[in-house]
Amino acid sequence: MAVTTEATTGPALDARLRVDRAAFALDLALTAAPGEVVALLGPNGAGKSTALRALAGLLPLTDGHLRLDGRVLEDPAQRLHTPAEQRPVGVVFQDYLLFPHLSALDNVAFGPRCQGCPKREARAEAAAWLERMGLAEHAAVRPGRLSGGQAQRVALARALAVRPRLLLLDEPLAALDVRTRLDVRAQLRRHLADFEAVAVLVTHDPLDAMVLADRLVVIEDGHEVQSGSPAEVARRPRTDYIARLVGLNLYRGRAEGTRVTLPDGTVLTTAEELSGPAFVAFPPSAVTLYRERPQSSARNLWQAEVTGLDLHGDQVRAELSGPLPMAADLTQAAVAELGLAPGTAVWASVKATQTHAYPA
């Protein structure tokens, strides 16, 4: 049977996840309000999946605690560990993990049946969820005959049918092709908007996180390095990983007025006035390239060398080495006009008004 939840005036999810393994340690504080969608982002090996497995009860905590709606589900100090099957938690896995021998209807009914719901009622509940997912006509179909998008929606219906107080989504769109991903992402956003409890999403895709989540928690090496709304994190990244994720060039130095001096002595001029440790960020689109030193008023001007050229949407992204390694976005016509290729020497400029400086 599912754990009975209790009302609370605090956060619906209140956790400190400490998991010590042979070569890795996760130490992550995580809270969320009812109805909030939190996305865990981070590079491979950062600890996202470890955190998700700990929340699900599939991996015991070494230390810390896990409270959901005020009820303690896990506390190693009290030798309390609620088994996964007794937690009010629904999970949507990357590969769906639907039961291949059961129809879509019976896959969704499985959870309510495990909670003691009579078969007829469980199947009626499952049918209602498939209707909401636009899959009523596929109720009798087994997973092997469903498309990726259909299977993902069945998996989501199965997770929601147990009326979880915590919904865990493990790379839910990763197995879908680009077109299907677009449609299913929009559908998932609608369902999460109606979900009254807490949802935690693990993803490598910044677009999934930006579209689906209310708040981002970025993990590196088992620890939180930044959290905030998608707009806050995108505007003020605090690590190279986040900057690359949101498509910004990022540097850290020491500010005096509108000048930020980097550790190697390179100086960036910004529009904002700051004092002390600071970050400076600007998008690749802010970088202008020249083959000869320009007669420009731009205070930020450096020599560089093209180390790589890659298509990036409808533009070409040039990777540059030099005093200030950076990425620059150009049109294909500009690349041809400048005669750019790996090894080409260029001048790069960025206007101070196109930079963004903020305290480190």
N, C-alpha and C positions, 0 to 999 in steps of 0.2 A: 504494500500500500504506500501511497505517497505521503510524505511528511506534511502534517498540518501546519500551515503558516500562521503567524501571529502578527497583529497590527503593530506598527512602530512609527514613532515620529521622526526617527533618524533615517539615514540612508537605507534604501531597500537592500543594497549589497554593501557589506562592510568586511573587507578582507585584508589580511596581510599574509601573503603567500611566500613562505620560506621553504624551498626545496633544495636540499644538498645532495648532489650526486658526485660520482667519482671525479669528474673533470669539469664540473659546472655547478654553479649555485644561482638559484633564482631568489631574489628578495624584492618583492613587489607589493606595495600598498595599493589597494584598488577599492574605490567606493563608487556608487551610482545611485541615482534617485529613481523612483518608480517611473517607468516609461522612457528612461534614458537609454540610448544606444551608444556604447563605448567601443571604439575600435582599437585593437592592439596592433601596432605597427612595429616593424623592426627587421633587420637583416636576418638571413638564415643563421640559426644557432643563437639568436638573441634571447630566446626563452618564451616566445609566444605560445607554442604548442604545449610546453611544460605548464604554463599558467592555465591554459584551457583544460588540460587533463586534471590539474589540481582542483579547479572549480567543479569539474564534473564528478570528482571523487574517484577517478581512475588512478590517481597518483597521490599517495598520502603526504601530508605536510610534515616537514622536519620540525618546524616551529611556526608560530604565528596563530592565525585564527581565520575562520570563515563563518560569518553570520549572514543570514538571509531573512529579511522581514523580521528581524529581531531574534530569530531562533539560531542558536549556535549549532552549526552542522559539523564543525571540526575545530578541535583545540587540542593539540598534542600535549600541552601541559596538564590537561585534564584527562588525557588518554581517551578523548572522544573523537571518533571517526564514523560519520554516517555513511554507510555503503552507498555506492553510486545509484543502485536501483531504488533506494529509499529517499533520494533527494528530489525535490520538486524542480528538476532541471531537464530541459529538452536540449538535444544536441543535433545539429545538422552537420554531417561530415562532408569533407571535400568530395569523396567518391560515393556519397549518398548512403552506402551500406544498406540498401533495401533488401528484404528477404526475397530471393529470386523465385522461390516456389509459391509465394503468396501474391494475390492480385493487389492492385493499387489500393483497393478498398480495405482488404485485410491487413495490408501493411500499416495503414493509418489507424485501423481499429486495434492493432496489437497493443499499443500503450494503454488505452483505457481498459482493455481486457486484463492486462497485468495489474491494474489498479483495482480489480475486482468488479468492474462494470459487466453486467450481463451481456451476452453475445449480441442480442438484438439491439440493445441500446448502444453498444459500442459501434456496431456497424452503422446505425443511424447517425451517430455523431461523426463517424468517418465520412459518410456520404455528404454531410453538411460541409465538412472541411474541403472535400474535393470540389464541391459546388463553388465554394468561395475562391478556390484556386483555378477555376475554369476548367476542371478536369472531370466533370460529372460523367461524360461519355466514355472516359477511360477507366471507370471504376473496376471493370472486370479484367483489365489488361495487366499482365505480369511485367515486372521491370525490364526484362530483356527486349520487350517490344515498345518501350517508351523512348522518346527522344531524350537527349541530355537535359533540355529545359523542363520537359515533363517530369522526368525522374527527380530533378531538383525540387520541383514544386510538391511532389508527393512526399519527399523527405521533409520538407518544411511543414507540410500538413501533419505528418506523423509526429514531429516534434511539438507542434502547437496543440495537438489533440489531447495531450496529457495536462493541458492548462498549466504550463510551467511558470514558476516565479522567476526563473532565470533561463534565458535562451542562449545557447552557445552556438556560434556559427563559425565553423572551421573552414576557411577558404571556400565559401559556398558557391562561388561562381568560377572557380579556377578551371574546372573541367569543361566549361562551355566554350563554344566557338564565339568569335567576336560578335556576330549578329545576334545570336541567341542571348549572349551575355547582356547586351544592351536592353533587350526586352525583359529578361528575368530580373535585372537590376532594378528596373522601374517598378515591376510587380513587387519585388521584395521591399522596396522603399515604402510602398503603400501598406503592406502588411505590418511592417515594423512601426509605422506611424500609428497604427491602431492597437499595437501591443502595449498593454498597461503595465507589464512588469519590466525587468531589466534584461537587456540583450547585450552580449559581448561578442564582438566580431573580430576574428583573426584574419588578416589579409596581407598580401604583399603588394596589392594594387592600390596606389594612392587614390585613384578615381573612385574605386569601391568605397574606400574609407571616407573620402570627402562627400560623396553623395549620400551614403547610408548612415553615417555616424553623427551624433550630437557632439561628441568629444573624442579626441584622439589621445592615446597614451602610447608614447614611443619608447620602446625598450631596446637597449643595447647592453650586451654582456650581462644579462640577467637583472638589470636595474632600469628604472625609469630615468630617461634623460630629458624628457619634455612632455607636457600635457597641455591641453587647451582645446578650444573650438577649432574646427578645420581652418577657419579664416585666420585665427591667431597663430597657429603653427605654421601655416603657409607664409604668413607675412614676416614672422620672426623665427626662422629656424635656428637651432642652437647647436647642431652638429652637422658634419659633412654629409652624413647619411640622409638626414632630413632635407638638407638643401638640395641634394641630388634628386630626392624623391619629389620635391615640389618644383624642381627645375630652376634653381637659383645658383649663382656663384656666391660663395660665402667665405669671408675672411674674418680673422680675429686679431685685434691689435689694441693699441692704447690711444684713446682720443684726447686731443687738446683742441677745443673749439671745433672747427670743421675739418681738421686734419686727423686722420687715424694712421698711426705708424705701426706697421706689421713687425713681427719679430726679426725679420731679415733686413729691416730698415726701409722697405718699400712704403711709400706714403700714398694714401687714398684721400682725395678731397670729397667731402660730402656736403649735402645741403643742411643737415641737422648739426647743431652744436652740442657736443657732449664733452664730458671729462671723465677719464678713467677707462677701465677695460670696456671694450665695445666690439660689437659685430658690425660688419658692413656687408650688405647683400645687394645684388642686382641681377636682373634676368638676362639670359643670353641675348635676347632681342635688343638690349641696351648697348651692346658692343658694336662699334663700327670699325671695319677693317680697311686698311690702306696698304698699297704696295710701297709707297714712298712716304717719308715723314710729312704729315699734312700741315698746312698753315691753318691750324685750328685753335680756337680759344679754349678748347676742352683742357682742363687742368689734369685730368687723368689720361695719360698717354704713355704707352709702353711699347717696347719692341717685343716681338713674340715670333714663334715658329709654329706653323700648322703641323700637328702630329696625327690628325685623323679627320676624315670627313664622312658623315653618315646622314642618310635621309632621316628627318625628324618631322613627321607629318608632311606638310607640303613645303617644308623648308629643308635646308641643309645645316646640320650642326657641325661646326668646326671646333675641334679640340685644340687648344693652344698651350704651348709650354713657354716658359720665360720667367721674368721676375715675378709675374702674377699669373700662374696657370689659370685658365678659364675656358668656358665654352661660349661660342658666339653663334647666333642663328642668322643665316643669310638666305636670300632667295637663290634659286638655281641660276638665275640670270646673273646675279652678283658674283657668284662663284666662278662662272665662266668668264665674266668681264675682268675679274681680278687675276684669272689664271691660277686659282688656288689648287694645290696638291700637297700631300704630305711632304714636309721639308721646305715649303715655301716660307720665306721670311716676310713678315708683315709688321705693320704698326697697328695697335689696337687702342681705341679711345672710348671713354665712357663719360658722359656729362655728369657733373655732381648732382644735378637735379634728378637723375635717373637712378641714383643709389639710395639705399635706405640704411641708416645707421641706428643702432639701439644698444642699450647697456648689455654687457656680457655677464 
